Amino acid sequence: MKETIDLKKQTFQIKSLTKVKQQLFRWAQSFDPVCYLDSNAYGQPLYGSYEGLLAVGQQSQSTYYFSQNDPFEQLRDFHKKSGGWLFGYLSYDLKNKTEKLHSQNPDYIQLPEMHFFQPVFLIKIFSNHVEISSYKESPTELWKTIQAIPNTPLPDSPTIDPTQIKSRISKADYLKTVFQIKDHLLRGDIYEMNFCQEFHVAPIDLDPASLFDKFNKISKAPFSAFYRLNNKYLLCASPERFLKKEGQQLISQPIKGTIKRGKTTSENKKLTQQLLHSKKDRSENVMIVDLVRNDLSRTCMPGSVQVKELFGIYPFAQVNHLISTVTGTLSPSADFVDALKNAFPMGSMTGAPKIRSMKLIEQYEQSKRGLYSGAVGYITPTGDFDFNVVIRSMLYDDTNRYLSFQVGGAIVNDSVPALEYEECLLKVAGIRRALCEEKED
């Protein structure tokens, strides 16, 4: 395997984590594909393994467009043949291969449904050192090149007028649709459904790297990601983990429950207590925790699935969230692909029951989700992995000069349509600040 024959590795001590991250990100912009994962030194216990990972260039790749093939079997085969680290994404619409579903809404970005690549260069970033793995030049020469990059800020991303941001669904239609979804809840068709809407700007010329740099500094999210594939980009500031595998342990951390950050410590404390005791938010969270438990039980040993934390309060730049942690022990008869396939797409972005919710999502939403509410992450040579949930994200097609960002929330019986709409705007506040330099409320 190339992992043992050609790969050169070396560790280098660092003095300034911020400086090195900036130099690495600048250096990466001359490559395609690129996957940069940044935990932003998030302090809460989120089972993190790295401060950051940077994978650039490709030894080999696996790209999936819809066909008769099973994308998860394709991923399993690619991992076996490559023998090395893989970086990539799973789009939400792979649901059509895990269940008898379809996606017919317009797709304005048109990324492949799945993409993974084995990088030429892999850099693991820790708080006080980096580990460089290379299939080409020596890590020492590579480190010299990176250190020589000027420690100057990236050029400012141009700002736009807020009126340039358009929605695929008007506020009035959004409110009407939430009422229609609540009818399904009253009839018992579903217990909860995640309903999303798309905002877009076109035509727009921008520098994706500069915009991500700005967006990432605003949001400081623990599962941030920059992904480049040809002329298309993901700029992601996700606060949510989809699924992690470490040895035989699986860890999922669904988010359900959102409230704004307070301007002062005392105000924020009152708001977090309000969130913690909100009947609606607790109900949302419990339903998705039950769904995640069911998903993990499909590949975990009987009796091993546990709720390690229920209703944890986690602070982020613009909001506070309720996050629960569900763990399980993978069955000896299952592998990493089985774990991913049986839990995908994540319950926090569908609803419950899962299949019925996904059918209604297709009926009521106006855009294909694509990579939004999919997952980006890595797979190690031994089959360990860590994937985020692609939310709080922008997708950009450089050729068509089209920028898209979607946002959603859980609709339950207690949902007030106007408040659901306001929650959507709260969740995209970081994106709007990055694009328009809007001030915080």
C-alpha positions as CSV (number, residue, x, y, z in Angstrom):
1,M,0.0,0.0,0.0
2,K,1.2,3.5,-0.8
3,E,0.6,4.5,2.8
4,T,3.6,2.3,3.9
5,I,5.8,2.6,0.7
6,D,5.8,6.2,-0.6
7,L,4.5,8.4,2.3
8,K,7.0,10.6,4.0
9,K,6.1,12.0,7.5
10,Q,7.7,14.6,9.8
11,T,6.7,16.7,12.8
12,F,7.5,20.4,13.3
13,Q,7.0,22.5,16.4
14,I,5.1,25.8,16.0
15,K,5.0,28.9,18.1
16,S,1.8,30.6,16.7
17,L,-1.1,28.4,15.9
18,T,-3.0,31.4,14.3
19,K,0.0,32.3,12.0
20,V,0.6,28.7,10.9
21,K,-3.1,28.1,10.1
22,Q,-3.1,31.3,8.0
23,Q,0.0,30.3,6.1
24,L,-1.3,26.8,5.5
25,F,-4.6,28.0,4.2
26,R,-2.8,30.5,1.8
27,W,-0.5,27.7,0.6
28,A,-3.4,25.4,-0.1
29,Q,-5.1,27.8,-2.5
30,S,-2.9,26.7,-5.4
31,F,-4.3,23.2,-5.2
32,D,-7.4,21.3,-6.4
33,P,-9.0,19.6,-4.6
34,V,-8.7,21.1,-1.1
35,C,-10.3,20.1,2.2
36,Y,-9.5,22.2,5.2
37,L,-11.1,21.3,8.5
38,D,-10.8,23.7,11.4
39,S,-12.0,23.2,15.0
40,N,-11.2,26.9,15.9
41,A,-9.8,25.9,19.3
42,Y,-13.4,25.3,20.5
43,G,-13.1,24.7,24.2
44,Q,-16.1,22.5,25.0
45,P,-15.6,18.7,25.1
46,L,-16.6,17.7,21.6
47,Y,-14.4,14.6,21.3
48,G,-12.0,16.4,18.9
49,S,-8.8,14.7,17.7
50,Y,-7.2,17.6,15.9
51,E,-7.0,21.3,15.9
52,G,-7.2,21.2,12.2
53,L,-6.6,19.0,9.1
54,L,-5.5,20.1,5.6
55,A,-5.6,17.8,2.7
56,V,-4.6,19.0,-0.8
57,G,-4.0,17.5,-4.2
58,Q,-5.1,14.1,-5.2
59,Q,-3.3,10.8,-5.5
60,S,-6.6,9.3,-6.6
61,Q,-10.3,10.2,-6.3
62,S,-13.8,8.7,-6.3
63,T,-16.6,10.8,-7.7
64,Y,-20.2,9.6,-7.7
65,Y,-23.0,10.9,-9.9
66,F,-26.3,9.1,-9.7
67,S,-26.3,5.7,-11.4
68,Q,-27.4,2.2,-10.6
69,N,-24.3,1.7,-8.5
70,D,-24.3,1.8,-4.7
71,P,-22.2,4.9,-3.6
72,F,-21.4,3.4,-0.3
73,E,-20.0,0.2,-1.9
74,Q,-18.0,2.5,-4.2
75,L,-16.6,4.3,-1.1
76,R,-15.8,1.0,0.6
77,D,-13.9,-0.2,-2.6
78,F,-12.0,3.1,-2.9
79,H,-10.9,3.0,0.7
80,K,-9.7,-0.5,0.3
81,K,-7.7,0.2,-2.9
82,S,-6.2,3.5,-1.7
83,G,-4.9,2.3,1.6
84,G,-4.5,5.8,2.9
85,W,-6.4,8.8,4.3
86,L,-9.5,9.9,2.4
87,F,-11.2,13.3,2.6
88,G,-14.6,14.1,1.1
89,Y,-18.3,14.6,1.4
90,L,-21.7,12.9,1.2
91,S,-24.5,14.9,-0.2
92,Y,-28.0,14.9,1.4
93,D,-29.5,13.4,-1.8
94,L,-27.7,10.1,-1.3
95,K,-30.9,9.4,0.7
96,N,-32.2,8.2,-2.6
97,K,-29.8,5.3,-2.5
98,T,-30.4,4.4,1.1
99,E,-34.3,4.5,0.8
100,K,-36.8,4.5,-2.0
101,L,-36.8,8.3,-2.4
102,H,-36.2,10.9,-5.1
103,S,-35.0,14.5,-5.6
104,Q,-36.6,16.6,-8.3
105,N,-36.2,20.1,-7.0
106,P,-33.9,22.4,-8.9
107,D,-30.2,22.1,-8.3
108,Y,-28.4,25.4,-8.7
109,I,-24.9,24.2,-7.7
110,Q,-24.7,20.7,-9.2
111,L,-21.9,19.1,-7.3
112,P,-21.4,15.4,-7.6
113,E,-23.5,13.5,-5.0
114,M,-20.3,12.2,-3.4
115,H,-16.6,13.0,-3.7
116,F,-13.6,11.5,-1.9
117,F,-9.9,11.9,-2.6
118,Q,-6.6,10.6,-1.3
119,P,-4.5,13.7,-0.8
120,V,-0.9,14.2,-2.0
121,F,-0.2,16.3,1.1
122,L,-1.8,15.8,4.5
123,I,-1.1,18.2,7.3
124,K,-2.4,17.5,10.8
125,I,-2.6,20.6,13.0
126,F,-2.2,20.5,16.8
127,S,-2.0,23.3,19.3
128,N,1.9,23.3,19.4
129,H,3.0,21.3,16.3
130,V,2.1,20.1,12.9
131,E,2.6,16.7,11.2
132,I,3.3,16.8,7.5
133,S,2.7,13.7,5.3
134,S,3.8,13.9,1.7
135,Y,3.8,11.7,-1.4
136,K,6.0,14.2,-3.2
137,E,8.7,16.5,-1.9
138,S,10.2,16.0,1.6
139,P,8.2,17.4,4.5
140,T,11.2,19.5,5.4
141,E,11.2,21.3,2.1
142,L,7.5,21.7,2.2
143,W,7.6,23.2,5.7
144,K,10.3,25.7,4.5
145,T,7.9,26.8,1.6
146,I,5.0,27.2,4.0
147,Q,7.0,29.2,6.6
148,A,8.2,31.5,3.8
149,I,4.6,32.6,3.1
150,P,4.1,36.2,4.3
151,N,2.1,36.5,7.5
152,T,-0.3,39.1,6.1
153,P,-4.1,39.0,6.2
154,L,-5.9,37.7,3.1
155,P,-7.4,40.6,1.0
156,D,-10.8,41.7,2.2
157,S,-13.7,39.9,0.6
158,P,-15.9,42.5,-1.2
159,T,-19.2,43.3,0.6
160,I,-22.6,43.3,-1.1
161,D,-25.8,45.2,-0.4
162,P,-28.2,43.1,1.6
163,T,-30.9,43.7,-1.1
164,Q,-28.8,41.5,-3.4
165,I,-29.7,38.5,-1.3
166,K,-32.8,36.8,-2.7
167,S,-34.9,34.0,-1.4
168,R,-36.4,31.1,-3.3
169,I,-39.4,31.3,-1.0
170,S,-41.1,34.5,0.2
171,K,-41.7,35.1,3.9
172,A,-45.4,34.8,3.3
173,D,-45.0,31.5,1.5
174,Y,-42.6,30.3,4.2
175,L,-45.2,31.0,6.9
176,K,-47.9,29.3,4.8
177,T,-45.8,26.2,4.3
178,V,-45.1,25.9,8.1
179,F,-48.8,25.9,8.7
180,Q,-49.2,23.2,6.1
181,I,-46.5,21.1,7.8
182,K,-48.2,21.6,11.1
183,D,-51.3,20.0,9.5
184,H,-49.2,16.9,8.9
185,L,-48.2,17.0,12.5
186,L,-51.8,17.2,13.7
187,R,-52.7,14.3,11.5
188,G,-49.9,12.2,13.0
189,D,-48.1,11.8,9.7
190,I,-44.9,13.0,11.4
191,Y,-43.7,14.2,14.8
192,E,-41.1,16.6,13.6
193,M,-39.8,17.9,10.3
194,N,-36.8,20.0,9.3
195,F,-37.9,22.6,6.8
196,C,-35.3,24.5,4.8
197,Q,-35.2,27.5,2.5
198,E,-32.5,28.8,0.1
199,F,-31.1,32.3,-0.2
200,H,-28.9,33.2,-3.2
201,V,-26.9,35.9,-4.8
202,A,-26.2,36.0,-8.5
203,P,-24.3,37.1,-10.4
204,I,-21.5,37.6,-7.9
205,D,-17.8,37.7,-8.2
206,L,-15.9,36.8,-5.1
207,D,-12.7,35.2,-3.7
208,P,-13.9,32.0,-1.9
209,A,-10.7,31.8,0.2
210,S,-11.0,35.4,1.5
211,L,-14.7,35.0,2.2
212,F,-14.2,31.8,4.1
213,D,-11.3,33.4,6.1
214,K,-13.7,36.3,7.1
215,F,-16.6,34.0,7.8
216,N,-14.5,31.6,9.8
217,K,-13.2,34.4,12.0
218,I,-16.8,35.6,12.6
219,S,-18.3,32.2,13.4
220,K,-15.4,30.3,15.1
221,A,-17.3,27.0,14.7
222,P,-15.8,23.7,15.8
223,F,-16.6,21.8,12.6
224,S,-15.7,24.5,10.0
225,A,-14.7,23.3,6.5
226,F,-13.4,24.8,3.3
227,Y,-13.8,22.5,0.3
228,R,-12.8,23.1,-3.2
229,L,-13.6,20.8,-6.1
230,N,-12.8,22.3,-9.5
231,N,-14.7,25.5,-9.7
232,K,-17.1,24.9,-6.9
233,Y,-16.6,25.7,-3.2
234,L,-18.0,24.9,0.2
235,L,-17.5,27.6,2.9
236,C,-18.8,26.0,6.1
237,A,-19.0,27.1,9.7
238,S,-20.8,24.2,11.2
239,P,-21.4,23.8,14.9
240,E,-22.6,20.2,14.6
241,R,-21.0,16.7,14.4
242,F,-22.8,14.1,12.4
243,L,-20.9,11.0,13.3
244,K,-17.4,10.0,14.5
245,K,-15.9,6.6,14.7
246,E,-12.9,6.0,17.0
247,G,-12.0,2.4,17.3
248,Q,-15.3,0.6,17.7
249,Q,-17.0,3.6,19.3
250,L,-19.5,5.7,17.4
251,I,-20.3,9.2,18.6
252,S,-23.2,11.4,17.2
253,Q,-24.0,14.9,18.6
254,P,-27.3,16.2,17.2
255,I,-28.3,19.8,17.6
256,K,-31.9,20.7,18.3
257,G,-32.7,23.9,20.2
258,T,-31.5,27.4,19.4
259,I,-31.5,30.8,21.1
260,K,-29.5,34.0,20.5
261,R,-26.4,34.9,22.5
262,G,-26.8,37.5,25.1
263,K,-24.9,40.8,25.0
264,T,-23.7,40.4,28.6
265,T,-22.9,37.4,30.7
266,S,-26.0,37.8,32.9
267,E,-28.3,38.2,29.8
268,N,-26.7,35.2,28.2
269,K,-27.2,33.1,31.4
270,K,-30.9,34.0,31.4
271,L,-31.2,33.1,27.7
272,T,-29.5,29.7,28.1
273,Q,-31.8,28.9,31.0
274,Q,-34.7,29.9,28.9
275,L,-33.5,27.5,26.2
276,L,-32.8,24.7,28.6
277,H,-36.3,24.8,30.0
278,S,-38.1,25.4,26.7
279,K,-40.7,22.7,26.3
280,K,-40.6,23.0,22.5
281,D,-36.8,22.8,22.2
282,R,-36.5,19.9,24.6
283,S,-39.2,18.1,22.7
284,E,-37.3,18.7,19.4
285,N,-34.1,17.4,20.9
286,V,-35.6,14.3,22.5
287,M,-37.3,13.2,19.3
288,I,-34.0,13.5,17.3
289,V,-32.0,11.7,20.0
290,D,-34.5,8.8,19.8
291,L,-34.1,8.8,16.0
292,V,-30.2,8.8,16.3
293,R,-30.4,6.0,18.9
294,N,-32.4,4.0,16.4
295,D,-30.0,4.7,13.6
296,L,-26.9,3.7,15.6
297,S,-28.6,0.5,16.8
298,R,-28.7,-0.7,13.3
299,T,-24.9,-1.3,13.3
300,C,-24.1,-1.3,17.0
301,M,-23.9,-4.1,19.5
302,P,-27.2,-4.7,21.3
303,G,-27.5,-2.6,24.5
304,S,-24.4,-0.5,23.7
305,V,-26.2,2.6,22.5
306,Q,-26.4,5.2,25.2
307,V,-27.2,8.9,25.6
308,K,-24.1,10.3,27.2
309,E,-25.4,13.8,27.4
310,L,-28.9,15.2,27.1
311,F,-29.7,18.9,26.6
312,G,-26.1,20.1,26.9
313,I,-25.8,23.9,26.5
314,Y,-23.1,24.9,24.0
315,P,-22.2,28.5,23.2
316,F,-21.3,29.7,19.7
317,A,-20.6,33.1,18.2
318,Q,-24.1,34.1,17.3
319,V,-26.3,31.5,19.1
320,N,-26.5,29.0,22.0
321,H,-27.6,25.4,21.1
322,L,-28.9,22.4,22.9
323,I,-26.6,19.4,21.9
324,S,-27.0,15.8,23.0
325,T,-24.4,13.1,22.7
326,V,-25.3,9.5,21.7
327,T,-22.7,6.8,21.6
328,G,-22.6,3.1,20.7
329,T,-20.2,0.2,20.1
330,L,-19.9,-0.9,16.5
331,S,-20.8,-4.5,15.9
332,P,-17.9,-6.8,14.8
333,S,-20.0,-7.7,11.8
334,A,-20.2,-4.1,10.6
335,D,-17.6,-1.7,9.2
336,F,-17.2,2.1,8.9
337,V,-19.3,2.2,5.7
338,D,-22.2,0.4,7.4
339,A,-22.1,2.9,10.2
340,L,-22.2,5.8,7.8
341,K,-24.9,4.4,5.5
342,N,-27.3,3.3,8.3
343,A,-27.2,6.7,10.0
344,F,-27.3,8.9,6.8
345,P,-28.7,11.4,6.3
346,M,-28.5,12.7,9.9
347,G,-31.8,12.9,11.8
348,S,-31.3,16.5,12.9
349,M,-31.8,17.5,9.3
350,T,-34.7,15.3,8.4
351,G,-37.2,14.8,11.2
352,A,-39.2,11.8,12.6
353,P,-40.3,9.4,11.3
354,K,-37.3,9.8,9.0
355,I,-38.5,8.4,5.7
356,R,-41.9,10.2,5.8
357,S,-40.2,13.4,6.8
358,M,-37.8,13.2,3.9
359,K,-40.8,12.7,1.5
360,L,-42.4,15.8,2.8
361,I,-39.2,17.7,2.7
362,E,-39.0,17.0,-1.1
363,Q,-42.7,18.1,-1.4
364,Y,-42.4,21.4,0.4
365,E,-38.9,22.7,-0.2
366,Q,-38.1,24.7,-3.3
367,S,-34.4,23.7,-3.9
368,K,-32.4,20.6,-4.0
369,R,-30.3,20.4,-0.9
370,G,-27.3,18.8,-2.5
371,L,-24.3,19.2,-0.2
372,Y,-26.3,21.3,2.3
373,S,-27.3,19.1,5.2
374,G,-24.9,16.5,3.9
375,A,-21.5,15.8,5.6
376,V,-17.8,16.6,5.1
377,G,-15.0,14.9,6.8
378,Y,-12.2,12.3,6.7
379,I,-11.6,8.6,6.9
380,T,-8.4,7.1,8.2
381,P,-6.6,4.1,6.8
382,T,-8.0,2.0,9.6
383,G,-11.6,3.1,9.0
384,D,-12.0,5.7,11.7
385,F,-13.7,8.8,10.6
386,D,-15.2,12.1,11.7
387,F,-18.0,14.0,9.7
388,N,-19.8,17.2,10.3
389,V,-23.3,18.3,9.4
390,V,-23.1,20.8,6.5
391,I,-25.1,23.7,8.0
392,R,-24.3,27.5,8.4
393,S,-22.6,27.2,5.0
394,M,-22.3,28.9,1.6
395,L,-21.9,27.1,-1.7
396,Y,-20.3,28.9,-4.6
397,D,-20.1,28.1,-8.3
398,D,-17.3,30.2,-9.7
399,T,-18.3,29.5,-13.3
400,N,-21.9,30.5,-13.0
401,R,-21.1,33.2,-10.4
402,Y,-23.8,31.8,-8.1
403,L,-23.7,31.9,-4.3
404,S,-26.2,29.8,-2.3
405,F,-26.9,29.4,1.4
406,Q,-29.7,27.4,2.9
407,V,-31.1,27.4,6.4
408,G,-33.8,25.5,8.2
409,G,-35.3,24.5,11.5
410,A,-37.4,21.8,13.2
411,I,-41.1,22.2,12.9
412,V,-43.1,20.6,15.7
413,N,-46.6,21.0,17.1
414,D,-45.5,24.0,19.3
415,S,-43.9,25.8,16.4
416,V,-45.0,29.4,15.8
417,P,-44.4,30.1,12.1
418,A,-43.2,33.7,12.6
419,L,-40.7,32.6,15.3
420,E,-39.4,29.8,13.0
421,Y,-38.7,32.4,10.3
422,E,-36.9,34.6,12.8
423,E,-34.8,31.6,14.0
424,C,-33.7,31.0,10.3
425,L,-32.5,34.6,10.1
426,L,-30.6,34.2,13.4
427,K,-28.9,31.1,12.1
428,V,-27.6,32.9,9.0
429,A,-26.5,36.1,10.9
430,G,-22.9,35.0,10.5
431,I,-23.2,34.6,6.8
432,R,-24.9,37.9,6.4
433,R,-22.1,39.6,8.4
434,A,-19.5,38.0,6.2
435,L,-21.3,39.0,3.0
436,C,-22.7,42.4,4.0
437,E,-20.8,43.4,7.1
438,E,-24.1,43.7,8.9
439,K,-23.7,44.6,12.6
440,E,-24.8,42.3,15.4
441,D,-28.1,43.2,17.0
